[in-house]
Amino acid sequence: EDGIRDIGVTGVQTCALPISKSTGIRCLDCKSSLVIRMDEGTAHTRPVYSCEECGKTDFEYTHRLLENFEDHIVNERYKAPLSMDEMNKYYQTLKKICCTDSWYVQEAGELLLQYYLDKLTTQNDIVQKEQAAWRALKVAEELLDHSSNSSHETKDASTVSTSTFLRTQQLRYKAAKLRLFLIPDPRQSIQELENVLASLSPYFSKDHDLVVGLKACLANAMM
């Protein structure tokens, strides 16, 4: 866990996080894909978790790191927002200690992706702009790959929530726009944009900003 400590997790107040199977904590000792709950705990103690492979129960550092991330992102206990470098460290670390389809990895990845996209709009140097775009595309493709693997593991596609579906489609939209900027041949991006537009049409009216933006992006790509 030495590399993880570079993030600089400090002592924070303990909050009642729902750290369980859905959190997707990994065991760093044996690389297990799942940590299971052994004891619900009480009002004054944490629940106890155990690795299903090696029996490890000491996940204190992991708990504190997740709590610290929530305090930054959800509870907004810190006045200063995370920098792009800090968010990147969180994302890289959370990929190691949590399953890739967990909320923590997905949230950190999407926030990091937005940092790169914001940088694109403010960057005038074409080389740095392309570097930011490639980094953004890499994160978007990782998140989409995680979503795809998760959906393949789901036996019933109807159990995938609408919010998760819409989140995935918007990620596909962002990835397609980035490819249009980076890759001279637009055919893959055009096909992806058409698929995303078709999938979102049942959920949004034709004059919704997202649909309008998709159609405009398609029109520009076909010129």
C-alpha positions in Angstrom: 0.0 0.0 0.0 3.1 2.3 0.0 2.2 3.8 -3.4 -1.3 4.5 -2.2 -0.1 6.7 0.6 1.2 9.2 -1.9 -2.3 10.6 -2.0 -1.8 11.9 1.5 -4.8 10.6 3.4 -5.0 12.4 6.7 -6.9 11.6 9.8 -10.6 12.3 9.1 -13.8 11.9 11.1 -15.3 8.5 10.7 -18.6 8.5 8.8 -21.0 5.6 8.4 -20.2 4.5 4.8 -22.0 1.6 3.3 -18.8 -0.2 2.6 -20.0 -3.7 1.5 -20.1 -5.9 -1.5 -21.4 -3.0 -3.6 -18.4 -0.9 -2.7 -16.2 -3.6 -4.4 -13.2 -3.4 -2.0 -10.2 -5.5 -3.2 -7.8 -7.2 -0.9 -4.3 -6.0 -1.7 -2.7 -9.0 0.0 -4.1 -11.6 -2.4 -5.8 -9.5 -5.1 -9.2 -11.0 -4.3 -12.0 -9.4 -6.3 -14.4 -9.2 -3.3 -14.4 -8.5 0.4 -17.4 -9.7 2.3 -19.1 -8.3 5.4 -18.8 -10.5 8.5 -20.4 -8.3 11.2 -22.7 -5.3 10.9 -21.0 -3.5 13.8 -22.6 -1.1 16.3 -23.2 2.6 16.5 -19.7 3.0 18.0 -17.8 0.4 15.9 -17.2 -0.2 12.3 -18.6 -3.2 10.5 -16.0 -6.0 10.2 -15.0 -7.2 6.7 -13.1 -10.2 5.7 -11.4 -11.2 2.4 -13.1 -14.2 1.0 -9.8 -15.7 -0.1 -7.2 -15.1 2.6 -9.4 -14.0 5.6 -7.7 -10.6 6.0 -9.9 -8.3 8.2 -7.6 -5.2 8.4 -9.0 -2.7 5.9 -8.7 0.4 8.1 -6.5 2.3 5.6 -8.8 1.5 2.7 -11.8 2.6 4.7 -10.1 5.9 5.6 -9.1 6.6 2.0 -12.7 6.0 0.8 -14.1 8.2 3.5 -11.6 10.9 2.6 -12.7 10.7 -1.1 -16.3 11.0 0.0 -15.6 14.0 2.2 -14.1 15.7 -0.9 -16.7 14.7 -3.4 -20.0 14.1 -1.6 -19.8 15.8 1.8 -17.7 18.8 0.5 -16.0 19.2 3.9 -12.9 20.7 2.2 -13.1 24.2 0.8 -10.4 23.7 -1.8 -11.4 21.3 -4.7 -9.1 18.5 -5.7 -6.6 19.4 -8.4 -6.3 17.5 -11.6 -3.2 15.7 -10.4 -4.9 14.8 -7.1 -7.9 13.5 -8.9 -5.7 11.4 -11.1 -3.9 9.9 -8.0 -7.3 9.1 -6.5 -8.5 7.4 -9.8 -5.3 5.4 -10.2 -5.4 4.3 -6.5 -9.1 3.5 -6.4 -8.6 1.2 -9.5 -6.2 -0.8 -7.3 -8.2 -1.1 -4.1 -11.8 -1.3 -5.6 -13.4 -3.3 -8.3 -13.5 -1.2 -11.5 -17.3 -1.0 -11.7 -17.6 0.3 -8.1 -19.0 3.8 -7.6 -15.7 5.1 -6.3 -13.7 4.2 -9.4 -16.5 5.3 -11.8 -17.0 8.7 -10.0 -13.2 9.4 -9.8 -12.8 8.5 -13.4 -15.7 10.7 -14.6 -14.4 13.6 -12.6 -10.9 13.2 -14.0 -12.4 13.0 -17.5 -14.2 16.3 -16.9 -10.9 17.9 -15.8 -9.3 16.9 -19.1 -12.4 18.1 -21.1 -12.3 21.4 -19.3 -8.6 21.8 -20.1 -9.4 21.2 -23.7 -11.7 24.3 -23.8 -9.1 26.6 -22.2 -5.9 25.3 -23.9 -4.6 27.1 -26.9 -1.4 25.1 -27.5 -2.3 22.4 -30.0 0.2 19.9 -28.7 -1.0 20.2 -25.1 -4.6 20.2 -26.4 -4.0 16.9 -28.1 -2.2 15.4 -25.0 -5.2 16.4 -22.9 -7.6 14.8 -25.5 -5.7 11.5 -25.6 -5.7 11.4 -21.8 -9.4 12.1 -21.7 -10.1 9.4 -24.3 -8.0 6.8 -22.4 -10.1 7.5 -19.2 -13.4 7.4 -21.2 -12.5 4.1 -22.8 -11.4 2.6 -19.5 -14.7 3.6 -17.9 -16.7 2.2 -20.9 -14.7 -1.0 -20.7 -15.5 -1.4 -17.0 -19.2 -0.7 -17.8 -19.2 -3.3 -20.6 -17.6 -6.0 -18.4 -20.1 -5.3 -15.6 -23.1 -5.6 -18.0 -21.7 -8.8 -19.4 -21.6 -10.2 -15.8 -25.2 -9.2 -15.3 -27.5 -12.1 -16.2 -30.6 -10.0 -16.7 -30.0 -6.8 -18.7 -33.3 -5.4 -17.3 -31.6 -5.1 -13.9 -29.3 -2.4 -15.2 -30.6 1.0 -13.9 -31.7 3.7 -16.2 -29.2 6.1 -14.6 -26.4 3.7 -15.3 -27.5 3.2 -18.9 -27.7 7.0 -19.5 -24.4 7.5 -17.8 -22.8 5.0 -20.2 -24.4 6.5 -23.3 -23.1 9.9 -22.4 -19.6 8.4 -21.9 -19.9 6.9 -25.4 -20.8 10.4 -26.7 -17.8 12.0 -25.1 -15.5 9.3 -26.4 -16.8 9.6 -29.9 -16.3 13.4 -29.9 -12.8 13.0 -28.7 -12.1 10.5 -31.5 -13.4 13.0 -34.0 -10.9 15.5 -32.7 -8.0 13.1 -32.7 -8.5 10.6 -35.5 -8.7 11.7 -39.1 -11.1 8.9 -40.2 -14.5 9.9 -38.7 -16.4 6.7 -39.7 -16.1 4.9 -36.3 -17.2 8.1 -34.4 -20.1 8.7 -36.8 -21.4 5.2 -36.3 -21.0 5.5 -32.5 -22.8 8.9 -32.4 -25.7 7.5 -34.5 -26.0 4.5 -32.0 -25.9 6.8 -29.0 -28.5 9.1 -30.5 -30.8 6.2 -31.2 -30.4 4.9 -27.7 -31.1 8.2 -26.1 -34.1 9.2 -28.2 -36.7 7.4 -26.1 -35.5 9.2 -23.0 -35.2 12.8 -24.2 -37.3 15.1 -26.4 -35.9 16.2 -29.8 -35.2 19.7 -28.5 -33.3 18.5 -25.4 -29.8 20.0 -25.2 -28.2 16.6 -25.3 -30.1 15.5 -28.4 -29.5 18.8 -30.1 -25.8 18.6 -29.3 -25.6 15.0 -30.6 -27.2 15.9 -33.9 -25.0 19.0 -34.4 -21.9 16.8 -33.7 -23.1 14.3 -36.3 -23.8 16.9 -38.9 -20.3 18.4 -38.4 -18.7 15.0 -38.6 -20.4 14.2 -41.9 -19.3 17.4 -43.6 
